[in-house]
Amino acid sequence: MTRTMDVPADLREASAELVAATRALMLAAATTTADADTVRAARATIAELAETLGVRPRSRVLRPPFDGPSRSRDTGGREPWALFTHNPMGIPLEIHFGADEARARLVANALHEGPPDSVHGGFSAHLLDCMLGTLMQARGSRSLTASLDLRYLRRTPLDEPLDLYSRIVETEGRKTVAEGWIECRGERTVEARGVFVRVEE
Ligand SMILES: CCCCCCCCCC(=O)SCCNC(=O)CCNC(=O)[C@H](O)C(C)(C)COP(=O)(O)OP(=O)(O)OC[C@H]1O[C@@H](n2cnc3c(N)ncnc32)[C@H](O)[C@@H]1OP(=O)(O)O
């Protein structure tokens, strides 16, 4: 495992910029209307880049510090915690923490489509697991999701601001129950309830 703090700040910054550019490339590749020659030329350029970047790869993505979310929580929501800065597969979220709750805003795009013009249910589950799990982490608890129950109430639209929320419901021994939801234009589209179990490492 390589932690973000183990690499120089300049490389961290360059990596974050590369990952953001890669996400833009993923969207462009998935939605391009360029002609076949342009698409093939782009493929060749991308294959070359993959070769350049693929020399001596790490086995894992750069891992942010465990206490990053709790340091963000200590700012009282002023400084959000950014998720998936170094991983283009993750949907990037900037999470603002309160004591026992969190919120974030996101505009989902064509890459996240499930039903036509709507967010894929698996991506909604991913987003809500992030909202609940990162809130646990922000409270200093090393906990894993033991269960995550979802209710898809209505479709969650693409290309519109979505508000994501999570909050702690109760803690008993090693178990904490947390809930979260996604809203669009003030209406809930998805609700989640998760059980988190504290682990040693
Ligand atoms: C190190 C953390 C770093 C930060 C990571 C952020 C992660 C973000 C969120 C995730 O995506 S986590 C990834 C998906 N989750 C996993 O991979 C977890 C896989 N499952 C496990 O590792 C174990 O099953 C688990 C740690 C959840 C529980 O196993 P244990 O052997 O430690 O617990 P045990 O079976 O002794 O049960 C402990 C308590 O939890 C309860 N419990 C366990 N599974 C449950 C469940 N599914 N639903 C409700 N309660 C559950 C269990 O009944 C019991 O309650 P009581 O203490 O009241 O008796």
Ligand as a Chemical Component Dictionary entry (heavy atoms), coordinates in Angstrom:
data_LIG
# 
_chem_comp.id                   LIG 
_chem_comp.type                 NON-POLYMER 
_chem_comp.pdbx_formal_charge   0 
_chem_comp.three_letter_code    LIG 
# 
loop_
_chem_comp_atom.comp_id 
_chem_comp_atom.atom_id 
_chem_comp_atom.alt_atom_id 
_chem_comp_atom.type_symbol 
_chem_comp_atom.charge 
_chem_comp_atom.model_Cartn_x 
_chem_comp_atom.model_Cartn_y 
_chem_comp_atom.model_Cartn_z 
_chem_comp_atom.pdbx_ordinal 
LIG C1  C1  C 0 -10.402 -0.442  8.360  1  
LIG C2  C2  C 0 -11.410 0.583   7.939  2  
LIG C3  C3  C 0 -10.888 1.583   6.958  3  
LIG C4  C4  C 0 -11.987 2.432   6.329  4  
LIG C5  C5  C 0 -12.710 1.671   5.257  5  
LIG C6  C6  C 0 -13.906 2.417   4.698  6  
LIG C7  C7  C 0 -14.867 1.423   4.137  7  
LIG C8  C8  C 0 -16.048 2.072   3.485  8  
LIG C9  C9  C 0 -17.249 1.185   3.497  9  
LIG C10 C10 C 0 -17.072 -0.100  2.735  10 
LIG O1  O1  O 0 -17.201 -0.162  1.542  11 
LIG S1  S1  S 0 -16.708 -1.519  3.610  12 
LIG C11 C11 C 0 -16.568 -2.823  2.358  13 
LIG C12 C12 C 0 -17.721 -3.799  2.344  14 
LIG N1  N1  N 0 -17.795 -4.507  3.598  15 
LIG C13 C13 C 0 -16.984 -5.582  3.874  16 
LIG O2  O2  O 0 -16.144 -5.967  3.094  17 
LIG C14 C14 C 0 -17.210 -6.255  5.181  18 
LIG C15 C15 C 0 -17.073 -7.782  5.069  19 
LIG N2  N2  N 0 -17.560 -8.405  6.308  20 
LIG C16 C16 C 0 -16.743 -8.512  7.382  21 
LIG O3  O3  O 0 -15.554 -8.179  7.354  22 
LIG C17 C17 C 0 -17.358 -9.066  8.611  23 
LIG O4  O4  O 0 -18.504 -9.826  8.315  24 
LIG C18 C18 C 0 -17.756 -7.950  9.645  25 
LIG C19 C19 C 0 -16.493 -7.174  10.092 26 
LIG C20 C20 C 0 -18.790 -6.975  9.055  27 
LIG C21 C21 C 0 -18.380 -8.610  10.870 28 
LIG O5  O5  O 0 -17.596 -9.719  11.223 29 
LIG P1  P1  P 0 -17.069 -9.957  12.695 30 
LIG O6  O6  O 0 -16.634 -11.395 12.774 31 
LIG O7  O7  O 0 -16.067 -8.924  13.106 32 
LIG O8  O8  O 0 -18.359 -9.647  13.557 33 
LIG P2  P2  P 0 -19.317 -10.665 14.310 34 
LIG O9  O9  O 0 -19.865 -11.706 13.402 35 
LIG O10 O10 O 0 -18.598 -11.074 15.562 36 
LIG O11 O11 O 0 -20.516 -9.670  14.686 37 
LIG C22 C22 C 0 -20.286 -8.494  15.468 38 
LIG C23 C23 C 0 -21.625 -7.833  15.691 39 
LIG O12 O12 O 0 -22.089 -7.281  14.436 40 
LIG C24 C24 C 0 -23.333 -7.883  14.072 41 
LIG N3  N3  N 0 -23.378 -8.064  12.635 42 
LIG C25 C25 C 0 -22.478 -8.672  11.862 43 
LIG N4  N4  N 0 -22.883 -8.652  10.577 44 
LIG C26 C26 C 0 -24.071 -8.008  10.571 45 
LIG C27 C27 C 0 -25.003 -7.655  9.559  46 
LIG N5  N5  N 0 -24.776 -7.943  8.293  47 
LIG N6  N6  N 0 -26.112 -6.987  9.905  48 
LIG C28 C28 C 0 -26.335 -6.657  11.194 49 
LIG N7  N7  N 0 -25.500 -6.945  12.203 50 
LIG C29 C29 C 0 -24.386 -7.622  11.884 51 
LIG C30 C30 C 0 -23.341 -9.231  14.820 52 
LIG O13 O13 O 0 -24.659 -9.695  15.003 53 
LIG C31 C31 C 0 -22.676 -8.841  16.130 54 
LIG O14 O14 O 0 -23.616 -8.150  16.940 55 
LIG P3  P3  P 0 -23.622 -8.286  18.524 56 
LIG O15 O15 O 0 -22.300 -7.712  18.966 57 
LIG O16 O16 O 0 -24.807 -7.481  18.965 58 
LIG O17 O17 O 0 -23.731 -9.761  18.808 59 
# 
loop_
_chem_comp_bond.comp_id 
_chem_comp_bond.atom_id_1 
_chem_comp_bond.atom_id_2 
_chem_comp_bond.value_order 
_chem_comp_bond.pdbx_ordinal 
LIG C1  C2  SING 1  
LIG C2  C3  SING 2  
LIG C3  C4  SING 3  
LIG C4  C5  SING 4  
LIG C5  C6  SING 5  
LIG C6  C7  SING 6  
LIG C7  C8  SING 7  
LIG C8  C9  SING 8  
LIG C9  C10 SING 9  
LIG C10 O1  DOUB 10 
LIG C10 S1  SING 11 
LIG S1  C11 SING 12 
LIG C11 C12 SING 13 
LIG C12 N1  SING 14 
LIG N1  C13 SING 15 
LIG C13 O2  DOUB 16 
LIG C13 C14 SING 17 
LIG C14 C15 SING 18 
LIG C15 N2  SING 19 
LIG N2  C16 SING 20 
LIG C16 O3  DOUB 21 
LIG C16 C17 SING 22 
LIG C17 O4  SING 23 
LIG C17 C18 SING 24 
LIG C18 C19 SING 25 
LIG C18 C20 SING 26 
LIG C18 C21 SING 27 
LIG C21 O5  SING 28 
LIG O5  P1  SING 29 
LIG P1  O6  DOUB 30 
LIG P1  O7  SING 31 
LIG P1  O8  SING 32 
LIG O8  P2  SING 33 
LIG P2  O9  DOUB 34 
LIG P2  O10 SING 35 
LIG P2  O11 SING 36 
LIG O11 C22 SING 37 
LIG C22 C23 SING 38 
LIG C23 O12 SING 39 
LIG C23 C31 SING 40 
LIG O12 C24 SING 41 
LIG C24 N3  SING 42 
LIG C24 C30 SING 43 
LIG N3  C25 SING 44 
LIG N3  C29 SING 45 
LIG C25 N4  DOUB 46 
LIG N4  C26 SING 47 
LIG C26 C27 SING 48 
LIG C26 C29 DOUB 49 
LIG C27 N5  SING 50 
LIG C27 N6  DOUB 51 
LIG N6  C28 SING 52 
LIG C28 N7  DOUB 53 
LIG N7  C29 SING 54 
LIG C30 O13 SING 55 
LIG C30 C31 SING 56 
LIG C31 O14 SING 57 
LIG O14 P3  SING 58 
LIG P3  O15 DOUB 59 
LIG P3  O16 SING 60 
LIG P3  O17 SING 61 
# 
